[in-house]
Amino acid sequence: MAQPRALISVWHKEGVEELSKALTEMDWQILSTGGTARKLRAAGIPVIDVSEATGHPEVFDGRVKTLHPAVHGGILARREREDDMETLQELGYGPIDLVCVNLYPFVETAAREPPATDSELIEMIDIGGPTMVRSAAKNHKDVIVLTSPSQYEGIIEKLRVADGNPSAIDMETRSNLALESFQETAAYDTAVSNELESRLSDKQTPSRVQRSSQTGTSLRYGENPHQPASFYPAGGEAEGLAAATLHGGKPLSYNNYLDLDGALRLAQNLIHSCSDHEHGCIVIKHTNPCGAAVDSSQSEAWVNALASDPESAFGCVIAFTKEVQPETAAAIGGHFFECMIAPGYHPEALEILSSKKNRRMLSLHSMG
């Protein structure tokens, strides 16, 4: 077996030393760039600079490092094709068997406070990283592609069992890693597109609506017991219900999320229309409002909202526009409700509300 080669170029360097050390111990050759190469050398790990392999230096302040046929030819060459391998040999390039890349922190930079300038943000648009990831994922039959530190340990274990032979890694593993890689680059491009749309376009509505989400949370069932369901945050950063904290109780169901969403939207409207000394309360059942009230007393706001339709409010979802107080919790008493959402809870109020089994209280500080 020819000595296998890995190309490792990462922004987030968690676990990269352990991965590189393990590969070196299995007689792999490590290619790397910039800060990653410096970190590995500082750890005593032998590294070959990509610029040495390509014969071209990194240029334009690192904007061009890996965009070279020696890199992408080594990744994309089909090992079962004699003509591909002959061409690779004629050009003096070697195959690359593993690509480990994570991308510039565009999302983190876009969310920075104070806001990043347009020029700072542009520099965080990764070009070489996604290109390598996509090349490796396309040729995953021959190349292992890693985009997250959470993947490193599993691959190290599989390679150790195979005495470091990359061709022994099963196709299911390769395919799953490739799928995760394409999902990663798709989410990255979506974030870039959406952020630049908001900054650079003067249109009142976006040209395209594109969304990506992190891994969803499986729910007990969908709208009906025979239907599956999952909850997905709408973007890279948790917001809305995805940012809410659940205080005890069983996991939320699909129908709980629907009712909470309706309650939250109405509560947000009240927050913007209420004065500072007023409290708003919303009661929702099966996505339908069955009570809403505003009062200078939070407990009275609850009493009035409940009075709108007390029969439908059995097993309801409740929203408050301000921190729930002990007297409000006492006024709710033993009334059966599924969930409650508010900006926060006085500790005594939370204790009172939690005395009844299966109640779910959620806090969302940024309700407005």
KAKA-V657803 format. One record per residue. N is the residue number from 0. D_FIRST is the distance of its C-alpha to the first C-alpha in Angstrom with 1 decimal. Layout:
((N,D_FIRST) (N,D_FIRST))
This chain:
((0,0.0) (1,3.8) (2,6.4) (3,8.1) (4,11.7) (5,14.9) (6,18.4) (7,21.1) (8,24.7) (9,27.4) (10,31.2) (11,31.6) (12,29.5) (13,30.0) (14,27.0) (15,24.8) (16,24.7) (17,23.6) (18,20.8) (19,19.5) (20,20.0) (21,18.0) (22,15.0) (23,15.3) (24,15.6) (25,12.2) (26,10.9) (27,11.2) (28,13.1) (29,16.5) (30,18.6) (31,22.2) (32,25.8) (33,29.3) (34,30.4) (35,27.1) (36,25.6) (37,28.8) (38,28.7) (39,25.2) (40,26.1) (41,29.3) (42,27.4) (43,25.4) (44,22.0) (45,20.2) (46,20.5) (47,20.2) (48,23.1) (49,22.6) (50,25.4) (51,23.4) (52,20.5) (53,23.2) (54,25.6) (55,28.4) (56,30.2) (57,31.0) (58,34.5) (59,37.6) (60,37.4) (61,33.8) (62,34.7) (63,32.0) (64,28.7) (65,25.8) (66,27.6) (67,25.7) (68,23.6) (69,20.8) (70,20.6) (71,21.6) (72,19.8) (73,16.5) (74,17.5) (75,19.3) (76,17.2) (77,16.7) (78,13.2) (79,15.0) (80,17.4) (81,16.8) (82,19.7) (83,18.3) (84,15.0) (85,17.2) (86,19.6) (87,17.2) (88,16.1) (89,19.9) (90,20.8) (91,18.5) (92,17.0) (93,13.5) (94,12.5) (95,13.7) (96,12.3) (97,15.3) (98,18.8) (99,21.4) (100,24.9) (101,28.4) (102,31.4) (103,34.4) (104,37.3) (105,39.5) (106,41.2) (107,42.0) (108,43.4) (109,45.5) (110,46.9) (111,47.8) (112,51.4) (113,53.0) (114,51.3) (115,48.7) (116,50.0) (117,48.7) (118,47.0) (119,45.3) (120,44.1) (121,42.8) (122,40.5) (123,39.0) (124,37.9) (125,34.1) (126,32.7) (127,29.2) (128,28.2) (129,29.2) (130,27.8) (131,24.3) (132,24.8) (133,26.0) (134,23.3) (135,20.6) (136,22.8) (137,23.4) (138,19.7) (139,19.1) (140,17.3) (141,14.3) (142,15.4) (143,16.8) (144,20.2) (145,22.3) (146,26.0) (147,27.6) (148,27.2) (149,28.1) (150,24.7) (151,22.7) (152,23.2) (153,22.3) (154,18.8) (155,18.2) (156,19.3) (157,17.1) (158,13.9) (159,15.1) (160,15.7) (161,12.2) (162,10.9) (163,10.0) (164,7.8) (165,9.9) (166,9.8) (167,11.7) (168,14.6) (169,17.4) (170,19.3) (171,22.5) (172,21.2) (173,19.8) (174,23.1) (175,25.2) (176,23.6) (177,24.1) (178,27.7) (179,28.4) (180,27.2) (181,29.5) (182,32.3) (183,31.8) (184,32.1) (185,34.9) (186,36.8) (187,36.3) (188,37.6) (189,40.5) (190,41.4) (191,41.5) (192,43.5) (193,46.0) (194,46.6) (195,47.1) (196,49.4) (197,51.5) (198,51.6) (199,51.9) (200,53.6) (201,57.4) (202,57.4) (203,59.1) (204,56.5) (205,52.7) (206,51.6) (207,48.9) (208,48.6) (209,45.0) (210,44.0) (211,40.9) (212,40.8) (213,38.9) (214,37.9) (215,41.0) (216,42.8) (217,43.5) (218,47.2) (219,48.9) (220,49.9) (221,51.1) (222,54.7) (223,55.1) (224,53.5) (225,51.6) (226,49.9) (227,46.7) (228,46.8) (229,44.9) (230,46.1) (231,44.3) (232,45.3) (233,46.2) (234,44.2) (235,41.9) (236,44.7) (237,46.7) (238,50.2) (239,53.1) (240,52.6) (241,49.0) (242,50.3) (243,52.9) (244,52.8) (245,53.6) (246,55.9) (247,55.4) (248,56.0) (249,53.7) (250,51.1) (251,52.6) (252,52.8) (253,52.5) (254,56.3) (255,56.6) (256,54.5) (257,56.7) (258,59.9) (259,58.6) (260,57.6) (261,61.1) (262,62.7) (263,60.7) (264,61.6) (265,65.3) (266,65.2) (267,63.7) (268,66.6) (269,69.1) (270,67.5) (271,68.2) (272,71.8) (273,73.0) (274,74.7) (275,73.4) (276,75.7) (277,75.0) (278,72.6) (279,71.1) (280,70.2) (281,68.5) (282,68.4) (283,66.0) (284,65.8) (285,63.5) (286,62.8) (287,66.6) (288,68.6) (289,71.4) (290,72.7) (291,72.6) (292,74.8) (293,75.4) (294,77.6) (295,78.3) (296,77.6) (297,74.1) (298,75.5) (299,78.1) (300,75.5) (301,73.8) (302,77.1) (303,78.0) (304,74.6) (305,74.8) (306,78.4) (307,77.3) (308,76.0) (309,75.8) (310,75.1) (311,72.0) (312,70.7) (313,70.0) (314,66.2) (315,65.8) (316,63.6) (317,65.4) (318,64.7) (319,66.5) (320,66.6) (321,67.0) (322,66.0) (323,67.4) (324,70.3) (325,71.6) (326,74.8) (327,72.8) (328,70.6) (329,73.9) (330,75.4) (331,72.4) (332,73.0) (333,71.9) (334,71.4) (335,68.4) (336,65.7) (337,62.0) (338,60.7) (339,62.1) (340,60.7) (341,62.2) (342,61.4) (343,61.7) (344,63.7) (345,66.2) (346,64.9) (347,68.1) (348,67.7) (349,64.2) (350,65.4) (351,68.2) (352,66.0) (353,63.4) (354,66.0) (355,65.7) (356,62.6) (357,60.0) (358,61.2) (359,58.5) (360,59.4) (361,57.2) (362,57.8) (363,56.8) (364,58.0) (365,57.6) (366,59.7) (367,61.6))
